[in-house]
Amino acid sequence: MPIGAIGGNAERNRDHNQKVVLEYVRANEPAGRAEIAKSCSLSIQAVSNITAVLEEQGLLKPDGHRTGVRGKPALQYRFNPDGACAVGVELRPDAIVATLMNLSGEVAFSKHQFIDSAHPEIAVPLIVDLVEEAIAVTKRPKSTLLGVGIVMPGPFGETALTSAGEAVLPGWSEINTQQVFQDALGYPVLIENDATAAAVSERVAGIAKGLNNFCFIYFGTGIGLGVVSKGHAQRGAFGNAGEIGHIITQAGGNLCACGNKGCLETYASRFAAKQHMKQFGINLETGRDFAQVLKDQDPNMLNWMQNASAHLSQVIGIVENLYDPQTVILGGALPDILIDSLIEHLELPVGSVSNRDDREIARVIRGFSGRETAAIGAAAMIIHQTITPSNLTLA
């Protein structure tokens, strides 16, 4: 168990202590009450009460009695990953992605649904239906659903970027998003930036497992950045940290919807690729379309790739010098073949704190979770805040 997960016997610490015990058993199963009490600095009576509650909730399960020791054999407990679950939903301008996972991060349901509009009046009922479908398909009791994580592209709140670009969701800036989903779903709801959720996904169940400091560049319709520092996701004052799509990479360059000229998003985003190829009579609607033009070695797509990688290289250098990450991960709503090609064409700046001889991992790597990355991260954040003590980093 990580150092720092210490319980307290005060009544007001009951919820925290339950998380401490649950986390200890998860990391050290099977475990008896005396062992748990000693390791978590709790009394035997407190642990007895807590394990009884967690067993009733289905989060712990008895695992027989330990033999071969003095005295009465001690009852052992194991973590029950199927005792509860969480649903993660990503809302994009053109699609909804939903996943359901258990407490161990195993995905039991995944669905990608294209939509004509992401306006609240249309999207909210569809999301409610998807959550209900996830519960029904996996045959989970509704009482075991801890909550629903909803991720969407930023920015959140009224900013100069609120109505800028194709990644913006229409109709959401004027409403209380948290309250709308809480009322519609009837479950606890967590709202998060898509890039931050994607970073959490890779930390919990992807290629960044075991990494405490990394950056995740997320390709949705636009481009966002998720930052994990010392195991914690960084959100900023208003939840808008990581809007790198509007970093200027070309002075006096392409006009962006935000009013700037030369934003990264106008050169290296999924939307930018679609607009570029449309000039040559090619419509890129799905991930398969993107993958196919690349497999066909379409010269216009290759030209876009070269240019996009040049702009992306500049921003990666900035990100490295700002955050000093162990690595920068690329992922999201682009097919693996396209992300691999972007990485292959990068010309990373020499003058970077990440350009060092003792590297154990490449400066830039592709993410593991694919197009469900953000939705998986949304569910993972619900699970994390439910079972992990607040003084622990992401597990």
N, C-alpha and C positions, 0 to 999 in steps of 0.2 A: 504493500500500500504506500502511495506517495507520502513523504514527510509533510506534515502540516494538517492532515485530516484528523483533528482531535475533537472529541465530543465535549459536551458540557452537561451537567446534571440539572441545570435550571429548567423549570417548566417551559419557559419561553423559548428554549432551544430544542423543543421536541422535534420539530420538522427537520432542523439541521442534523440532529442526532440520528434520526432515521436514515438520512442520506449517508451519514458517516458509516453506519452499520452496513447498509446496503452495498456501498462502495467497497468496504473491506471484504465482505463475503464474496463479491463479484471477483475481486482480485486474488483471493486466497482460499477459495472453496476446495473441499468442505471445511467448515469452521464451526467450532462449538462456542457456547455462550461465554465460558470462562476466557477462552482465547480472545474472543471479540472484545470483551470488557477490558482485558489487560492492554490490548493493542490500541484501543480507541479511547482509553482513559475514562471509561464509564463504569458505573457500579454494576454488579451482577443483576441486581433487581431492575435497573434501567434497561439493560440489554434484554432481560426476560420479557419485559413489557414491549419493547420495540420489536423483537423477533415475533412475538405473538401478533402484533398489528401487521407487520410485513407479510407474515404467513397468511393472515386473513385476507389481505389485499392481493394475494397471489404472487407477490414479488420474491418471496423466499419459499423454499420447500424443504421439508425435513428429509434427511438422507441417512437415516439409520443411526445407530449408536457406535461410537468409537470404542473398540476393544483393545486389549493389550496394555491397558494403563491401570494404575491403582484406583481403587474406589469404584463408585458406580459409573458404568459406561456413559459417556457424555453424548447427548443428542447433537448431531451435526446438521448444518444447514447448507443448502446450495442456492445460488442465484437462479431465478426462474426467468429466462429471457422472454418467454411467451406469456408472462403474467400481465403484460401491458404492451401497448403499441402507440405509435404516433403516425399521423399523416402529414406529409409535406406536399405543398402545392406551389408550383411556379406559374405565375400569370405573365404571359408575354403579349405583345400587341396582336399576334396572330395565332397563338396556341396556349393551351393549358396543359401542364405536365403534373401528374399526381403520383405519389408513391406512398406505400404504407410499410413501415418497418417495425421490427420488434426491438426489445431493449438492448440486444446485442448488435444492432445495426444491420440485421439481415432483412433484405427487401422481399416482401411477400406479395406485393402488388405494384404494378407500374402501368401507367397509361398516358398516351400522348394524344391530345385531341385538338385538331385545328379549329379555329373560330374565325368568324367574319368580323367581329368587333370585340374589343376588350372593355367596352363601356360597362360601368357597374350594373346597370339594369339587365345586361345580357350575361356578363361574366359571373356574377354572384350566384344565380340559380344553377348555372352549369357546374360551378365548384361545389355547391351543396350536393348536387347529384353525384359527382365524382367521389366525394367523401363517403357518401352512403354506399356507393358501388364498391369502394375499397373494403368497407366493413363487411358487406354482404358476401363478396367473392372470397374473402379470406375466412369467413365464418367466425369473426371475432365478436364477442359480446360487446355491445356499445359501452358498457361500463368500464371496459379495459382501455378505451381510447383516452390517452392522457391529454391530448390537445391536437390542434392543427396549426402547423407553421405555414404562413403565406409569404412567399417572396415575390417581389416585383422590382422592375427597374426603378432606380432613383431618378431625380432627387425627391426626397420627402419634404413636404411643406412648400411654402411659396418662396421660390428663389428665382434668380435670373435665368435658370436652366429649366424651370418647371414645364414650360411648353415648347422646349427646344428639341427637335429631332424626331426620328421615326421610333425611337425606343420609348417615348413618352406614352403613357396610358391615358386615353381621353376620359375626362369626367371624374378623375380620382382626386385631384388637388382640392376640390371644393367640399369634400366629405370627410367624416371621421372614419377612416378605413378600419381601424381596430373595432370600433363599435358596430359598424355595418356587418363585418364578418362574425363578430361575437353574437349578434342578434340572429343572424341567418343560420349559423351552424349549431349554436347551443353548446359549444365546447370552448375550453380555454383557447385563445388564439394568440399567436406571436407573429408580428409583422417584421419582415427583414428585407434589406437590400439584397438583390440576387447575387451579386459578386461576393458579398460577405458570407452568405449561405453556402455558396459554392466552395469557398475556402474552408469552411467548417466541414463540409462533406469530405473533402480530400484529407483533412486532418483526422477525421473519425474513421473513415472506411476506405480511403483511397491511397494514392501514392505518397501523400505527406504524413502518413502514420509514423509517429516517432519524431517528426520535425516540430520544433517549438517556435521557429521564426522563419516565415516564408511569405511570399506574395503570390496571389492568384489573379491572373488577368483573364477576365470572363468575357467571352464573346456571346452576347445575346443578340438583339438587333443592333445595339450599340456596343460599347466597350466599357467595362467597369473593373475596378480593382478591389480585391479582398485582401486584407492584411492580418496575419496572425503573428503576434509578438508575445514571447514568453508563454505561448500556449493559449493566449486570449485573443479573440477577434476584436479588432479596433473599429469603432463605429463613428467616431467624431462627435461633435456637440449635438448634431441634429440627425444623426444616422446617415449622413451623406459622404462620409470619408470614401475616397477612391474613385471620384468622377474623372478618371484619366482620359476618357474619350474626348474631353474638351481641353486637354493640354495642346498647345499650339506647337506643331512640328514643322510648319512651313510659314515663315513670315509672308504675309500678303497672299496666302494660298487660297484653297477652295473656301467659298463662303459656307459657313455652317449655320444651321437653323438657330443657334444660340446667339448669333450676331458676330462671333469671332470669324477670323479668316485663318485657315490652315489648321483646324482641329484634327487630331488623330482620327477621330470617328469618321471624318470625310475621306480618309484614305485607307484605313485598315479594318473597317467593320464589315460585318455580314451585309449590311445595307449598302455600303460603298461598293462591295463586290457585285451585288445585284444591279446597281445603277450602272456600273462600268460595263457589264456584259450585255445590258439591255441596249446599249448603243450599237451592238453588233447582232441584234435580233435574237439573243439568247436569254430566255427567262429562267432564272434560278429561284425555284420556289421551295424545294425540299433539300435536305442534306444529301440525298442521292443525286440530285441535280448538280450540286457543288462537286461531289466526288467524281461524277462522270466526266465533267469538262476537264478536270485535272487529269484523270486517267487517259483521256483522249489527247492530252498534251495540247489543248487549245492554245494557240499563241497569244490570244488576247487575255486569257486567264493567267497565263504565265507572266505576261507583262504586269498585270495587276499584282500578282504575287510578289514580284521583284520590288515594285514600288511600295506596296504595303509593308513588306518586311523591313525596308529602309526606314520608314517612319516608325514602325514598331521598335526597331533597334534603339532609336533615340530615347523613346519613352522607357524602355527597359533599363537603359543606363541611368536615367533619372530616378527610377524606382529603386534601383540597387543602391545608389548613393544616398537616398533619403532613408531607407529602411534597413540596409545591411542584411538582407535575407540570406538564409541558407541556400535557397534557390527561388526562381520565379517559375511558376507553373502556368501553362496556357491550357484553357479548356472551355467547354460550354457548347453552344448550339452550332458548332461547325464539326463536320466529319473528321475523324482521326487523320485521314490522309491529307486533309487540308492544313490541319494544325502542324502535322509533321513537316509538311512542305514549308510552312511559314518559319518554323524553327530552323530548318535546313538552310534557308536563305538569309537568316539573320546575320548581320555584321555588327556584333556587339562592340560597344566602345571599349577601347583599351584602358582609358582613364576611368576606372570604376573600382570601388572598394571590393567588389566581387571578383575582380580579376586577380586571383591569388594562386600560388603554387600548391597550397595545402588543401585544396578543395576535395571533398569526399563525394560530392554530387555535382552534376553539371549545372552551369549557371541558369539554364532554361530547360525545362522538361515538359512533356505533355501530361495532362491530368488523366486520371483513371476512370472517373465515373461517367464520362460521356454526356449525352444531352440531358440526362436526368440529374446532373450534378447539383444544381441549385435546389431542386425539389427534395433530393435526398438530404441535403444540408438543412433544409427547413425542418424536416422530421427529426434529424439528429439534434438540432438545437432545442426542440421540445423535450427530447429524452434527456439531454444534458442538464437542463435547468430543473428537471424533475428528480433525477436520481443522483446528481453529483453535488457534493458539498460546495458552498460558495467559495471556500478557500482552496479549492483544487482547480487546476487548469483543465482544459479539454482533454478527455480521456480517449 
